[in-house]
Amino acid sequence: MSDTTQDGQLLTTADGKPLKAALAKALRREKLRALMLIAPLLIFVLITFVAPIADMLFRSVENGIVADTLPKTVVALQEWDPASGDVPDEAVYAALYDDMVIAVEDKTHTRLGSRLNYEQSGISSLFRKTGRRIKRMDEAGPFKEQFLGADKDWGTVETWEVLKRYSPRITPGYFLNSFDAQMTADGIEMKPEDERIYMFLFGRTLFLSIVITVSCLLLGYPIAFLLAALPLRTSNLLMILVLLPFWTSLLVRTSAWKVLLQQQGVINDFLVWTGLVSEAGRLVMINNQTGTIIAMTHILLPFMILPLYSVMKTISPSYVRAAKSLGANDWIAFWRVYFPQSVPGIGAGAVLVFILSIGYYITPELVGGTSGIFISNRIAYHISSSLNWGLAAALGTLLLVAVMVLFVVYDKIVGIDNVKLG
């Protein structure tokens, strides 16, 4: 029998153990059981979501290639001051020779040249040319003359300044490039006007994503309202038409819009046939922002309709009937009674469409041309073509931060608690 206090409070369990310890043990057992149940999902999220984001964040500032490829040169350059206007002394060239001999054997000098070529054009060819000459150099020196004989760029302060500037293992260079800025001897400066592209692409991406979201809302709200008002049998049949695009490949749908929107396409032919436009005045709706907005609105429209429909279906029609019985006309009853109850669906659909559109790649690439592409297209270019993964990671990080900031702003204005899916 368990012990109790004078007022009947239980102090120990039936087997004589302290009640507080027994309860704590039982609670730990329940928490462990719950953790085991969610462990597969937690591991999946860590591997597929958290780990790639962490790797992207690391790549956006990682710059160990210079120190790993030219370790002796990096140490020797610490005593050199670029402000002097003179190139380094013979000791630095000797260190460069020792590093280049090993780098050529390991075939890492070309990778280093490609990395530094992002910062100064021509360095890639400099390292390739020097790599071909390094085995013919006299290991007894003098090294400065031999490097200048291999390429005169080894005699410029700018080349050595780039090496010294990007010798640390952590660099802000990728993020500076993402902001259309660069690190120079005088500090951080904006790039020339004709080289600024990323901030413009970020602005275009945000603008077009907002336009696409508004377009989906304007088209999707009446459709969702109709589906919610119709009898269940009829609305279910019409819902098949809303879900039908999901059964077709995204690439096929986008390619179909290329056929429809081109100047000799179906839409222009119809407009000419009806006399709305002349043969010479065919509309240009492809390879521009117009094509991107039309195609992406069509593709993302179901993601706006479904949240709206699920919320509208829960709105009782008796509220509108009550408003009308009290003297409100159709417009007042809708705007003052029905619309506020559908705002959670608008919030959910807007967030869903906006987040999907801001990171879209295939559709802008195929129908956007040069004026309708997103920042995601530039990120994909650096990953697959230019192989500048650091810059791609920095751009991706900025895009992630922009989405999170906009999400916080949306929460402050609308309130994330008002977002519902039904």
PyMOL commands that set and color helices and strands:
alter all, ss='L'
color gray80, all
select helices_A, chain A and resi 19-59+65-69+71-77+82-84+90-106+109-117+123-136+143-150+152-155+157-165+173-178+193-195+198-229+232-247+250-261+266-274+289-312+317-325+330-358+362-367+375-384+389-413+416-418
alter helices_A, ss='H'
color red, helices_A
select strands_A, chain A and resi 181-184+187-190
alter strands_A, ss='S'
color yellow, strands_A
deselect
rebuild
show_as cartoon
